[in-house]
Amino acid sequence: MIATAQRSFIPPQALIWGLLLANGFLIALMLALAKAATSQGMPAVTYAFWQTLIAGAVLLLCSHKRRSLLERRLTRYFLISGLTGIAIPNVIGFYLVTKLGAGFTGIMYALPPIFTFLLATSIGLEKRSWIKLTGLSIAVVACAWIVLQRHSEISSPNIVWFAMGLIIPAMLSIGNVYRSVAWPDDVKPMVLASGTLLASAFTLALVAGLTDTPIFPEGTGSDLIGIVILQGLLTALTYLCAFELQRRSDPVFYSQLGAVAAVFGLLIGVLWFEEHYSVTIWLGAFLVILGLRISNRKKAQTNVAQAEPVR
């Protein structure tokens, strides 16, 4: 009986790779929904506010330890995690998706691995590995290549958009390392995800107030409300999976979900928005996958074995 029960569990390595793929797809889908909403006139800050508020509220209602959110020791964690991992990247991403497309914006989420690796090694959180560095470098160079190719395909591009795009991986990298280093003991991923999302919603409400951005835009139709609600529910699932993935892996492995999102973003851009990409961009996407595969060649199994089952 015990042996049968043990065989029914999903192998740890398969579980974290499954979480990585599912998370990447959900992030790409979130960007696609954001483009559908912001292209109808909803400000990026407003959209991000409702996205995080709905998602945080859903996870809070599903949590059995709601009082944990009121613990003072978690306040700083929620604020820093919410700003670096959600609020700043998502507002910029939702704005750029209408300017540069869902596929290109998704590429910005593929850049954190190399920055996360360098940051993690500099503070001793990750061991130096030339194989990992080589693989991540290939992925980043491929992303840079895609950026250059996409830049040449956009008519009258604004260099400021591309500069803004680089803020996304910078913030995500800081958030990846911070969440691992400052992960609170004896707190479930659902509680951490809920608190982080609600903290992000709070900061976005402040930004909306300071910039005179309406929280309730005039002329918001039922279709747009439906998109926002769907986005909130998907966001709840996305960040629940994300915190579970980070609990089971290390920050460098976790950061690779952006590259998965980038590839899914290109596919969604083609299938949903009928965006067109040249052969060189698809070649770049292939090199992103190849680079990440190389970076995990030696240590994928080790990372899983060393991951803590419970925090």
C-alpha atoms as one frame of an Amber mdcrd trajectory, in Angstrom:
protein
   0.000   0.000   0.000   2.763   2.434   0.935   4.763   1.574  -2.174   1.689
   2.154  -4.347   1.054   5.531  -2.709   4.663   6.572  -3.195   4.553   5.676
  -6.900   1.469   7.874  -7.320   3.388  11.027  -6.511   4.790  13.104  -9.358
   8.615  12.946  -9.476  10.120  16.185  -8.069  12.002  17.005 -11.269   8.888
  16.523 -13.424   6.888  18.667 -10.998   9.172  21.700 -11.088   9.523  21.514
 -14.876   5.750  21.250 -15.126   5.385  24.305 -12.900   7.953  26.142 -15.033
   6.106  25.439 -18.293   2.662  26.168 -16.853   3.902  29.391 -15.271   5.547
  30.549 -18.487   2.380  29.930 -20.486   0.229  31.795 -17.945   2.568  34.810
 -18.008   2.409  34.924 -21.812  -1.384  34.647 -21.697  -1.535  37.474 -19.135
   0.410  39.751 -21.503  -1.940  38.855 -24.342  -4.990  39.707 -22.225  -3.311
  42.943 -21.161  -2.866  43.934 -24.787  -6.530  43.198 -25.475  -7.555  45.420
 -22.539  -5.098  48.318 -22.840  -5.674  48.573 -26.590  -9.301  49.417 -25.696
  -8.156  52.425 -23.696  -7.698  51.112 -20.157  -4.544  52.637 -18.591  -1.770
  50.160 -17.772  -1.693  51.218 -14.105  -5.449  50.735 -13.768  -5.321  47.334
 -15.397  -2.411  46.205 -13.204  -4.242  47.441 -10.092  -7.380  45.411 -10.727
  -5.326  42.423 -11.847  -3.389  42.249  -8.572  -6.328  43.228  -6.340  -8.607
  40.507  -7.711  -5.840  37.896  -7.670  -4.729  38.770  -4.140  -8.313  38.719
  -2.854  -8.999  35.322  -4.446  -5.898  33.766  -2.880  -6.698  35.387   0.463
 -10.182  33.858   0.475  -8.714  30.454  -0.378  -6.079  30.660   2.361  -6.650
  29.087   5.757  -4.176  31.383   7.513  -5.408  34.856   6.591  -4.140  36.391
   9.827  -0.568  35.760   8.691  -0.899  38.751   6.362  -1.078  41.046   9.393
   2.250  39.912  10.844   4.665  42.831  10.978   7.639  40.664   9.964   6.015
  40.039   6.570   5.240  43.667   5.694   8.642  44.468   4.191   8.676  41.139
   2.336   5.292  41.820   0.746   6.181  45.382  -0.283   9.592  44.617  -1.821
   8.359  41.419  -3.455   5.251  43.178  -4.777   7.152  46.126  -6.228  10.029
  44.226  -7.844   8.167  41.116  -8.907   4.758  42.447  -9.920   3.930  46.165
  -9.821   6.862  47.737 -11.699   7.410  44.963 -14.312   3.692  44.534 -15.045
   2.894  48.230 -15.450   5.797  48.610 -17.889   4.921  45.359 -19.639   1.249
  46.240 -20.032   2.216  49.624 -21.482   4.809  48.247 -23.898   2.617  45.406
 -25.136   0.511  47.914 -27.091   3.651  49.563 -28.500   5.908  46.620 -29.286
   3.559  43.635 -29.378   2.938  40.659 -27.095   5.788  38.607 -28.528   8.452
  41.254 -28.106   7.315  42.261 -24.621   7.427  38.622 -23.607  11.106  38.580
 -24.603  11.834  41.094 -21.823  10.698  38.449 -19.366  13.346  36.087 -20.782
  16.313  38.227 -19.734  16.318  37.786 -15.907  18.230  34.450 -15.775  21.652
  35.912 -16.564  21.150  38.889 -14.237  19.792  36.633 -11.511  22.744  34.252
 -11.919  25.310  37.058 -11.655  23.544  38.579  -8.665  23.157  35.211  -6.936
  26.826  34.273  -7.452  28.015  37.663  -6.225  26.333  37.132  -2.856  27.221
  33.428  -2.613  23.706  32.131  -3.178  24.727  30.264  -6.339  27.988  28.453
  -7.135  29.981  29.663 -10.122  29.502  27.416 -13.149  30.948  28.060 -16.599
  28.433  25.694 -18.181  25.520  27.545 -16.622  27.040  30.936 -17.469  27.632
  29.856 -21.079  24.096  28.587 -21.511  22.531  31.677 -19.968  24.796  33.924
 -22.060  23.623  32.190 -25.242  20.022  32.788 -24.172  20.647  36.463 -23.409
  22.544  37.081 -26.663  19.682  35.419 -28.518  17.217  37.715 -26.737  19.348
  40.728 -27.683  19.329  39.508 -31.271  15.542  39.293 -31.222  15.377  42.829
 -29.815  17.569  44.166 -32.635  15.586  42.328 -35.290  12.271  43.471 -33.861
  13.620  47.020 -33.645  14.294  46.993 -37.396  10.793  45.664 -38.137   8.904
  48.361 -36.208   8.114  51.534 -38.118   9.265  54.717 -36.345  10.389  52.914
 -33.162  10.975  54.875 -29.978  14.262  53.991 -28.278  12.689  54.918 -24.928
  10.345  51.935 -25.238  13.291  49.557 -25.473  15.050  51.273 -22.562  11.879
  50.896 -20.485  11.752  47.246 -21.441  15.112  46.590 -19.776  13.664  47.696
 -16.431  11.481  44.572 -16.493  14.329  42.005 -16.254  16.264  44.192 -13.807
  13.351  44.331 -11.363  12.480  40.664 -11.809  16.083  39.623 -11.111  16.179
  41.611  -7.876  12.839  40.129  -6.856  13.951  36.565  -7.655  16.965  36.781
  -5.369  15.199  38.739  -2.636  12.326  36.263  -2.315  14.731  33.344  -1.926
  16.974  35.102   0.589  14.153  36.598   2.642  11.691  33.690   2.367   9.807
  33.644   5.713   9.836  30.436   7.693   6.606  28.513   8.258   4.574  30.569
   5.765   2.704  28.854   2.937   3.205  29.927  -0.715  -0.488  30.885  -1.001
  -0.168  33.369   1.865   3.031  34.859   0.414   1.485  35.152  -3.048  -1.667
  36.778  -1.645   0.249  39.286   0.481   2.591  40.159  -2.380  -0.298  40.728
  -4.798  -2.273  42.866  -2.330   0.840  44.919  -1.503   1.320  45.442  -5.239
  -2.317  46.565  -5.588  -1.836  49.031  -2.728   1.258  50.606  -4.313  -0.448
  50.745  -7.719  -3.414  52.557  -6.142  -0.965  55.139  -4.774   0.652  55.517
  -8.204  -2.773  55.941  -9.801  -3.633  58.656  -7.278  -0.348  60.512  -7.780
  -0.647  60.418 -11.570  -4.400  61.172 -11.695  -5.029  57.815 -13.368  -8.671
  56.743 -12.969  -9.282  53.509 -11.089 -12.774  53.363 -12.624 -12.309  54.520
 -16.258 -15.371  55.956 -17.943 -16.941  53.958 -20.720 -15.692  50.594 -19.460
 -17.860  47.994 -21.162 -18.849  44.505 -20.074 -16.311  42.923 -22.431 -13.472
  44.835 -20.810 -14.727  43.987 -17.316 -14.798  40.325 -18.325 -11.169  40.503
 -19.467 -10.126  42.126 -16.184 -11.899  39.474 -14.097 -10.371  36.672 -16.183
  -6.963  38.297 -15.827  -7.371  38.454 -12.056  -8.250  34.763 -11.821  -5.372
  33.758 -14.094  -3.017  35.959 -12.088  -4.040  34.214  -8.866  -3.188  30.848
 -10.415   0.026  32.220 -11.957   1.491  33.571  -8.736   0.386  30.594  -6.677
   2.343  28.402  -9.115   5.215  30.893  -9.120   5.673  30.873  -5.350   5.380
  27.089  -5.281   8.033  26.872  -8.010  10.377  29.172  -6.117   9.869  27.163
  -2.937  10.983  24.016  -4.742  13.879  25.440  -6.782  16.586  28.103  -6.654
  16.330  31.708  -7.911  18.301  31.067 -11.125  16.141  28.111 -12.159  13.027
  30.066 -11.226  14.098  33.060 -13.325  14.051  30.901 -16.462  10.259  30.915
 -16.537  10.546  34.267 -18.329  12.254  32.577 -21.259   9.460  30.024 -21.414
   6.976  32.915 -21.349   8.855  34.593 -24.202   8.516  31.565 -26.465   4.832
  31.160 -25.600   4.461  34.915 -26.152   5.695  34.622 -29.721   3.258  31.783
 -30.394   0.321  33.661 -28.861   1.297  36.793 -30.777   1.066  34.857 -34.039
  -2.080  32.844 -33.253  -4.109  35.509 -31.430  -2.967  38.897 -32.698  -1.690
  37.745 -36.102   1.703  39.293 -35.441   4.372  38.395 -37.967   7.963  37.525
 -37.107  10.872  36.898 -39.430  12.844  33.663 -39.603  15.697  35.322 -37.698
  13.414  36.031 -34.723  12.274  32.397 -34.629  15.929  31.365 -34.840  16.592
  33.608 -31.852  13.744  31.941 -29.939  15.284  28.546 -30.681  18.657  29.728
 -29.371  16.978  30.987 -26.188  15.631  27.482 -25.563  18.977  25.903 -26.460
  20.882  28.220 -24.134  18.604  27.465 -21.204  18.812  23.753 -21.932  22.622
  23.947 -21.785  22.537  25.922 -18.541  20.491  23.165 -16.888  22.357  20.224
 -18.394  24.571  19.509 -15.404  22.592  20.879 -12.491  18.927  20.273 -13.217
  18.901  17.097 -11.167  21.063  18.638  -8.444  18.778  21.636  -8.047  15.791
  19.381  -7.562  17.576  17.158  -5.067  18.728  20.145  -3.029  15.374  21.948
  -3.066  13.661  21.938   0.291  10.316  20.062   0.255   8.760  22.353   2.867
   9.450  25.901   3.984
